[in-house]
Amino acid sequence: MKVSVVIPTYNDEGTITATVESALAQKFADRFEVIVVNDGSTDGTRAILAKFGDRIRVIDQANRGVSAARNAGIRAAAGEYIALLDGDDTWTEDKLAKTVPVLDENPGCAAVSSNVIGIDGAGREVWRYVAPEFQHSPTLDEMLEWPWPLLPSAQVIRRDTLLAIGGFAEEFKPEHWGCEDILVMLLVREHGEIMYVPDTLVRYRCRDFHAYLASRLPSRRFEVDSAEAFRAFKRRFEANTVLARLAREHFGARGDKIAQWAIDRTANELVTAGLMAMHQGNPGFAQRCYRTSLRYRPLTFKTYFRLGWAMLPVGAARMLSSMVPPGLRRSLSGPPTMEERPQ
């Protein structure tokens, strides 16, 4: 078996059909298999997967997060190479044909990546994922300087390499938002080159940023005085802390820059959540977000200013709003702009 396609999925009933079909539709001369790991879905995902019959292999497990789901697929794989594909992305039909030969022809290559387009719910292109300055095979030093745009669905990796590094770190839990891919690709790069194919071979499904964030914020009726409830919300951002810790443990001082990026990202994400809370009319929740952000990045004057604004009585904030320029008003009352969007 040349390639095992590993698809982790959790509650992807609206997208999983297109994802699996794009894997099965590959125009690829060699043998490949499609393994879907159902990570405890509670919607109709499992029933949809059953319709594919023996064209795919399905592994069911309790909800343990995307790292554990990918690892289950990697362990079960028979292929020499692992092609990752998330449950809401799709491939072009020549994805494997244009990436696998790169690994075949370059023994020192541990993985191969490609360009990606972001699409919205209507299938329209929103952006190109890999900016020109990243369109080359990165050194490890470059990847430790700043997170390289290596979307999981764009990666084809030697299975032996993934087994050698222990797969994806399962310290990243189901409630966490991302970062597991940043760490694993750093470890992969230690084992060999990550070569770049300029073709756009992946369609990454973008969510409307504000709608995506709003759907994950507590409602206006959220009990902001509940410390435990806020801690549960804050755990969503702990993936950044996990990345910072593991990067420093593995790379030592070389991991300091990527670790600091992760800590700064936590502070930025909490400010973004605070701005969305302000936009939703929930200044109490915004105050908690800003205070927590300042623990990670205490010298950010703008966050103190936003905290002060969130603490104003409603009548005073409304009166002052008419006196400040629109741009400043938005930066205080939300919604967040692309500038505040976590990178």
C-alpha positions as CSV (number, residue, x, y, z in Angstrom):
1,M,0.0,0.0,0.0
2,K,1.5,3.3,-1.0
3,V,-0.7,5.9,0.8
4,S,-3.2,5.9,3.7
5,V,-5.5,8.9,3.7
6,V,-6.3,9.7,7.4
7,I,-9.5,11.7,8.0
8,P,-10.3,12.7,11.6
9,T,-13.9,13.8,12.0
10,Y,-16.1,15.2,14.8
11,N,-19.7,16.4,14.1
12,D,-19.0,17.1,10.4
13,E,-22.3,15.9,9.0
14,G,-22.5,18.9,6.7
15,T,-19.1,18.4,5.1
16,I,-17.8,14.9,5.6
17,T,-19.5,13.5,2.4
18,A,-17.6,16.0,0.2
19,T,-14.4,15.4,2.1
20,V,-14.5,11.6,1.7
21,E,-15.6,11.8,-1.9
22,S,-12.6,14.1,-2.7
23,A,-10.3,11.4,-1.3
24,L,-11.9,8.6,-3.1
25,A,-11.9,10.5,-6.4
26,Q,-8.1,10.7,-6.6
27,K,-6.6,10.0,-10.0
28,F,-3.7,8.1,-8.6
29,A,-2.1,5.1,-10.2
30,D,-0.9,3.4,-7.0
31,R,-2.9,1.8,-4.3
32,F,-4.3,3.9,-1.5
33,E,-6.8,3.5,1.4
34,V,-9.1,5.9,3.1
35,I,-9.4,5.7,6.9
36,V,-11.9,7.9,8.7
37,V,-11.6,8.2,12.5
38,N,-15.0,9.2,14.0
39,D,-13.9,11.0,17.2
40,G,-17.2,10.5,19.1
41,S,-19.5,12.5,16.8
42,T,-23.0,13.1,18.2
43,D,-24.6,14.3,15.0
44,G,-25.3,12.3,11.8
45,T,-21.7,11.9,10.8
46,R,-21.5,8.2,11.6
47,A,-24.6,7.4,9.6
48,I,-23.2,9.2,6.6
49,L,-19.9,7.3,6.8
50,A,-21.8,4.0,6.8
51,K,-23.2,4.8,3.4
52,F,-19.7,4.5,1.9
53,G,-19.6,0.8,2.8
54,D,-16.3,-1.0,2.3
55,R,-14.9,1.9,0.1
56,I,-13.5,3.3,3.4
57,R,-12.4,2.0,6.8
58,V,-14.1,3.7,9.8
59,I,-12.6,3.7,13.3
60,D,-14.9,4.8,16.1
61,Q,-13.6,6.1,19.3
62,A,-14.7,8.3,22.2
63,N,-14.2,12.0,21.8
64,R,-10.5,12.5,22.6
65,G,-9.5,15.3,20.2
66,V,-8.0,15.6,16.7
67,S,-4.5,14.6,17.8
68,A,-5.8,11.3,19.2
69,A,-8.0,10.7,16.2
70,R,-5.1,11.2,13.7
71,N,-2.9,9.0,15.8
72,A,-5.5,6.2,15.7
73,G,-5.6,6.4,11.9
74,I,-1.8,6.5,11.7
75,R,-1.5,3.3,13.8
76,A,-4.1,1.5,11.7
77,A,-2.6,2.6,8.4
78,A,-1.0,0.2,6.0
79,G,0.5,2.9,3.7
80,E,4.1,3.9,3.3
81,Y,2.8,7.5,3.4
82,I,0.1,9.3,5.4
83,A,-2.0,11.9,3.6
84,L,-3.8,14.0,6.2
85,L,-7.3,15.4,5.4
86,D,-9.6,17.1,7.9
87,G,-13.3,16.4,7.9
88,D,-14.3,19.8,6.5
89,D,-11.7,20.2,3.8
90,T,-11.5,18.7,0.3
91,W,-8.7,17.9,-2.2
92,T,-8.5,18.4,-5.9
93,E,-8.4,15.1,-7.8
94,D,-4.7,15.3,-8.5
95,K,-3.6,15.9,-4.9
96,L,-1.8,12.5,-4.5
97,A,-0.5,12.4,-8.0
98,K,1.3,15.7,-7.6
99,T,2.7,15.1,-4.1
100,V,3.5,11.4,-3.6
101,P,6.2,11.4,-6.4
102,V,8.1,14.1,-4.5
103,L,8.5,11.7,-1.6
104,D,9.3,8.8,-3.9
105,E,12.1,10.7,-5.7
106,N,13.6,12.4,-2.6
107,P,14.7,10.1,0.2
108,G,15.7,13.0,2.4
109,C,12.2,14.4,2.2
110,A,10.1,13.7,5.3
111,A,6.9,15.4,4.0
112,V,5.5,17.3,1.1
113,S,3.1,20.3,1.3
114,S,1.2,22.3,-1.3
115,N,-0.7,25.6,-1.6
116,V,-4.3,25.9,-0.3
117,I,-7.3,28.1,-1.1
118,G,-9.8,29.1,1.5
119,I,-13.4,28.8,0.4
120,D,-16.6,30.0,2.0
121,G,-19.9,28.1,2.5
122,A,-20.9,28.8,-1.1
123,G,-17.6,27.4,-2.5
124,R,-16.2,30.9,-3.4
125,E,-12.5,31.5,-3.0
126,V,-11.7,33.7,0.0
127,W,-7.9,33.7,0.1
128,R,-4.8,31.9,-0.7
129,Y,-3.3,30.2,2.3
130,V,0.5,30.2,1.5
131,A,1.8,33.8,1.0
132,P,4.7,34.2,-1.5
133,E,7.4,34.5,1.2
134,F,6.4,31.0,2.5
135,Q,6.4,29.3,-0.9
136,H,9.6,27.2,-0.4
137,S,10.9,24.3,1.6
138,P,11.5,25.8,5.1
139,T,14.5,25.3,7.3
140,L,13.9,24.3,10.9
141,D,15.2,27.7,12.0
142,E,12.6,29.4,9.8
143,M,9.8,27.3,11.3
144,L,11.0,28.1,14.8
145,E,11.0,31.8,14.0
146,W,7.3,32.0,13.1
147,P,4.6,29.3,12.5
148,W,4.9,28.1,9.0
149,P,1.6,27.8,7.0
150,L,1.5,24.0,6.8
151,L,-2.2,23.2,6.9
152,P,-2.7,19.5,7.9
153,S,-4.9,18.8,4.9
154,A,-2.0,19.8,2.6
155,Q,0.5,17.3,4.2
156,V,1.7,14.0,2.9
157,I,4.2,12.5,5.5
158,R,6.2,9.4,5.7
159,R,4.5,7.0,8.1
160,D,7.9,6.0,9.6
161,T,8.6,9.6,10.4
162,L,5.3,10.1,12.2
163,L,5.8,6.9,14.2
164,A,9.4,8.0,15.1
165,I,8.2,11.3,16.6
166,G,5.3,9.7,18.4
167,G,2.6,11.1,16.2
168,F,0.5,14.1,17.3
169,A,0.9,15.2,20.9
170,E,-2.2,14.2,22.8
171,E,-1.7,16.9,25.4
172,F,-3.8,18.9,23.0
173,K,-7.4,18.1,24.2
174,P,-10.8,18.2,22.5
175,E,-11.6,21.6,24.1
176,H,-8.4,23.2,22.7
177,W,-8.3,25.3,19.6
178,G,-5.4,24.2,17.3
179,C,-1.6,24.3,17.6
180,E,-1.1,20.5,17.5
181,D,-0.2,20.8,13.8
182,I,2.5,23.4,14.4
183,L,4.3,21.2,16.9
184,V,4.1,18.0,14.8
185,M,5.5,19.7,11.7
186,L,8.4,21.1,13.7
187,L,9.2,17.5,14.8
188,V,8.8,16.2,11.2
189,R,11.2,18.8,10.0
190,E,13.9,17.5,12.3
191,H,13.7,14.2,10.4
192,G,14.0,15.6,6.9
193,E,13.0,18.3,4.4
194,I,9.4,19.5,4.0
195,M,9.2,20.1,0.3
196,Y,6.7,22.5,-1.3
197,V,4.6,21.9,-4.3
198,P,3.2,25.3,-5.7
199,D,0.0,23.8,-7.0
200,T,-3.2,24.6,-5.2
201,L,-4.4,21.1,-4.2
202,V,-6.5,21.7,-1.1
203,R,-9.8,23.6,-0.5
204,Y,-9.9,24.8,3.1
205,R,-13.4,25.6,4.4
206,C,-13.3,29.0,6.0
207,R,-15.9,30.0,8.5
208,D,-17.1,33.6,8.7
209,F,-14.8,34.8,11.4
210,H,-17.3,36.8,13.5
211,A,-20.0,34.1,13.2
212,Y,-17.5,31.4,14.1
213,L,-16.3,33.3,17.2
214,A,-19.8,34.4,18.3
215,S,-21.0,30.8,18.1
216,R,-18.3,29.9,20.7
217,L,-18.8,32.8,23.1
218,P,-21.2,32.4,26.0
219,S,-24.6,34.1,25.4
220,R,-25.5,37.5,26.8
221,R,-27.1,35.7,29.7
222,F,-23.8,34.0,30.6
223,E,-23.2,34.0,34.4
224,V,-20.0,36.2,34.3
225,D,-19.7,35.8,38.1
226,S,-19.1,32.1,37.8
227,A,-15.3,31.6,38.1
228,E,-15.7,27.9,37.1
229,A,-17.7,28.8,34.0
230,F,-15.0,31.2,32.8
231,R,-12.3,28.7,33.5
232,A,-14.1,26.3,31.2
233,F,-14.2,28.9,28.5
234,K,-10.5,29.9,29.0
235,R,-9.4,26.2,28.5
236,R,-10.2,26.6,24.9
237,F,-7.1,28.8,24.5
238,E,-4.8,26.5,26.4
239,A,-3.5,24.9,23.3
240,N,-1.2,27.9,23.0
241,T,0.2,27.2,26.4
242,V,0.7,23.6,25.6
243,L,2.6,24.5,22.4
244,A,4.8,26.9,24.3
245,R,5.7,24.4,27.0
246,L,6.4,21.5,24.5
247,A,8.4,23.7,22.2
248,R,10.7,24.8,25.0
249,E,11.0,21.3,26.4
250,H,12.0,19.8,23.0
251,F,14.0,22.6,21.4
252,G,15.3,24.5,24.5
253,A,16.3,28.1,23.8
254,R,15.7,27.5,20.1
255,G,12.0,27.1,20.9
256,D,11.7,30.5,22.7
257,K,10.4,32.5,19.7
258,I,7.7,30.0,18.8
259,A,6.8,29.7,22.5
260,Q,6.5,33.5,22.8
261,W,4.4,33.6,19.7
262,A,2.0,31.1,21.3
263,I,1.8,33.1,24.5
264,D,1.1,36.3,22.6
265,R,-1.5,34.5,20.6
266,T,-3.4,33.6,23.8
267,A,-3.4,37.2,24.8
268,N,-4.6,38.2,21.4
269,E,-7.4,35.6,21.2
270,L,-8.7,36.7,24.6
271,V,-8.8,40.3,23.4
272,T,-10.7,39.2,20.3
273,A,-13.2,37.3,22.5
274,G,-13.6,40.4,24.6
275,L,-14.3,42.6,21.6
276,M,-16.9,40.2,20.4
277,A,-18.5,40.1,23.9
278,M,-18.6,43.9,23.8
279,H,-20.3,43.7,20.4
280,Q,-22.9,41.3,21.9
281,G,-23.6,43.6,24.8
282,N,-21.8,41.6,27.5
283,P,-19.2,44.0,29.0
284,G,-18.9,41.8,32.2
285,F,-17.6,38.9,30.2
286,A,-15.3,41.3,28.2
287,Q,-13.8,42.5,31.4
288,R,-12.8,38.9,32.3
289,C,-11.3,38.4,28.9
290,Y,-9.2,41.5,29.1
291,R,-8.0,40.9,32.6
292,T,-6.9,37.4,31.7
293,S,-5.2,38.6,28.5
294,L,-3.1,41.0,30.6
295,R,-1.7,38.2,32.6
296,Y,-0.1,36.9,29.4
297,R,0.9,40.2,28.0
298,P,0.9,42.8,30.8
299,L,2.5,45.7,28.9
300,T,-0.2,46.1,26.3
301,F,-1.7,49.6,26.9
302,K,-4.5,49.2,24.5
303,T,-5.9,46.3,26.5
304,Y,-6.0,48.4,29.7
305,F,-7.9,51.1,27.7
306,R,-10.4,48.5,26.5
307,L,-10.8,47.1,30.0
308,G,-11.5,50.6,31.3
309,W,-14.1,51.1,28.5
310,A,-15.8,47.8,29.4
311,M,-16.0,48.9,33.1
312,L,-17.9,52.1,32.2
313,P,-21.6,52.3,33.2
314,V,-23.8,51.6,30.1
315,G,-25.1,55.2,30.0
316,A,-21.6,56.7,30.2
317,A,-20.3,54.4,27.5
318,R,-23.2,55.3,25.2
319,M,-22.7,59.1,25.7
320,L,-18.9,58.9,25.1
321,S,-19.4,56.7,22.0
322,S,-20.8,59.6,20.1
323,M,-17.7,61.7,20.9
324,V,-15.0,59.3,19.6
325,P,-14.1,58.6,16.0
326,P,-15.7,55.5,14.4
327,G,-12.5,53.6,14.1
328,L,-11.6,54.1,17.8
329,R,-15.2,53.3,18.8
330,R,-15.1,50.0,17.0
331,S,-11.7,49.1,18.6
332,L,-13.4,49.6,22.0
333,S,-16.9,48.2,21.4
334,G,-16.3,45.5,18.7
335,P,-16.8,43.5,16.7
336,P,-13.1,42.6,16.2
337,T,-11.5,43.6,12.9
338,M,-9.1,41.5,11.0
339,E,-6.3,43.3,12.8
340,E,-7.4,41.7,16.1
341,R,-8.1,38.3,14.6
342,P,-5.7,35.7,16.1
343,Q,-3.0,34.8,13.6
